[in-house]
Amino acid sequence: MAQSDPKKKVVYREFGNSDNSSAFERGNRDMPINQQSLRVQTTRSGRKGKTVTLITGFQSSQENLLSLLKQLKTQCGTGGALKEQVLEIQGEHKEKIVQILSQIGYQVKISGG
């Protein structure tokens, strides 16, 4: 078997082709809002003493999470980020975020102390 590109040298292949890009492109299945169970917690670990409110448990697309993040940042009056299906809001806003998300229709619980 002749290879055209010496950098893409195949050492061993048992079955199929070597293109597995479809396996890495799995999108998150959008669950209805009322079926998602979210956890809200605050933490300081790994953030140089800064308090951050984390919202976990989303089963939604990246676009939906970004629009929700924008809404939460606006209503809390602070910054935030989306990292691996986890929303991070700067500051301690547990009660306010729980109230906002439950009004939207999510099932929300406060996690941790």
C-alpha positions as CSV (number, residue, x, y, z in Angstrom):
1,M,0.0,0.0,0.0
2,A,1.6,3.2,-1.1
3,Q,1.1,6.4,0.9
4,S,1.2,9.8,-0.8
5,D,2.1,11.7,2.3
6,P,4.9,10.4,4.4
7,K,3.7,12.3,7.5
8,K,0.4,10.3,7.5
9,K,2.1,6.9,7.8
10,V,-0.4,4.2,8.9
11,V,1.3,1.7,11.3
12,Y,-1.7,-0.5,12.0
13,R,-5.3,-0.5,10.9
14,E,-7.7,-3.3,11.7
15,F,-10.9,-2.2,10.1
16,G,-12.3,0.7,8.0
17,N,-10.8,3.9,7.1
18,S,-8.7,6.2,9.3
19,D,-11.2,9.1,9.1
20,N,-12.9,9.2,12.5
21,S,-13.8,12.9,12.4
22,S,-17.6,12.0,12.7
23,A,-17.0,10.5,16.1
24,F,-15.7,13.7,17.4
25,E,-18.4,15.8,16.0
26,R,-21.2,14.5,18.1
27,G,-23.5,17.3,19.1
28,N,-25.3,17.5,22.4
29,R,-28.9,16.5,22.2
30,D,-31.2,19.4,23.0
31,M,-33.4,18.3,25.9
32,P,-36.5,20.3,26.7
33,I,-35.9,22.9,29.3
34,N,-38.4,21.4,31.8
35,Q,-36.5,18.1,31.7
36,Q,-33.1,19.4,32.5
37,S,-31.9,19.3,36.1
38,L,-29.3,21.9,36.9
39,R,-27.0,22.5,39.9
40,V,-25.9,25.9,41.0
41,Q,-22.9,26.3,43.3
42,T,-20.2,28.8,44.2
43,T,-16.5,28.1,44.3
44,R,-13.2,29.8,44.7
45,S,-10.9,26.9,43.9
46,G,-8.4,27.5,41.1
47,R,-9.4,31.1,40.7
48,K,-7.0,33.0,42.9
49,G,-9.6,33.7,45.6
50,K,-12.3,35.0,43.3
51,T,-15.8,33.7,43.8
52,V,-17.5,32.2,40.8
53,T,-21.0,30.8,40.5
54,L,-21.1,27.5,38.5
55,I,-24.2,26.2,36.7
56,T,-23.9,22.5,35.6
57,G,-26.1,19.8,34.2
58,F,-27.0,21.4,30.8
59,Q,-27.9,19.1,27.9
60,S,-28.2,21.8,25.3
61,S,-26.5,23.1,22.2
62,Q,-23.6,25.6,22.3
63,E,-25.8,28.4,20.8
64,N,-28.5,28.0,23.4
65,L,-26.0,28.1,26.2
66,L,-24.3,31.2,24.9
67,S,-27.7,33.0,24.6
68,L,-28.6,31.9,28.2
69,L,-25.1,33.0,29.4
70,K,-25.7,36.4,27.9
71,Q,-29.1,36.7,29.6
72,L,-27.6,35.7,33.0
73,K,-24.7,38.1,32.7
74,T,-27.0,41.0,31.8
75,Q,-29.4,40.3,34.7
76,C,-26.6,39.7,37.2
77,G,-24.6,42.7,36.0
78,T,-21.4,40.8,35.8
79,G,-19.1,38.8,33.5
80,G,-19.0,35.1,32.8
81,A,-17.9,32.4,30.5
82,L,-18.9,29.0,29.0
83,K,-16.5,26.2,29.6
84,E,-17.3,22.6,28.6
85,Q,-21.1,22.8,29.1
86,V,-20.7,24.7,32.4
87,L,-21.7,28.3,32.8
88,E,-19.4,30.4,35.0
89,I,-20.8,33.7,36.4
90,Q,-18.4,36.0,38.2
91,G,-19.4,36.7,41.8
92,E,-21.8,35.0,44.2
93,H,-25.2,35.0,42.6
94,K,-26.7,31.6,43.6
95,E,-30.2,32.8,44.7
96,K,-30.6,35.2,41.8
97,I,-29.6,32.6,39.2
98,V,-31.9,30.0,40.7
99,Q,-34.8,32.4,40.6
100,I,-34.0,33.4,36.9
101,L,-33.6,29.8,35.7
102,S,-36.7,28.5,37.5
103,Q,-38.7,31.3,35.9
104,I,-37.5,30.2,32.5
105,G,-38.6,26.6,33.3
106,Y,-35.4,24.7,34.4
107,Q,-35.4,22.4,37.4
108,V,-32.7,24.0,39.6
109,K,-31.1,23.1,42.9
110,I,-28.4,24.8,44.9
111,S,-25.5,22.5,45.4
112,G,-22.8,22.7,48.1
113,G,-22.8,25.0,51.1
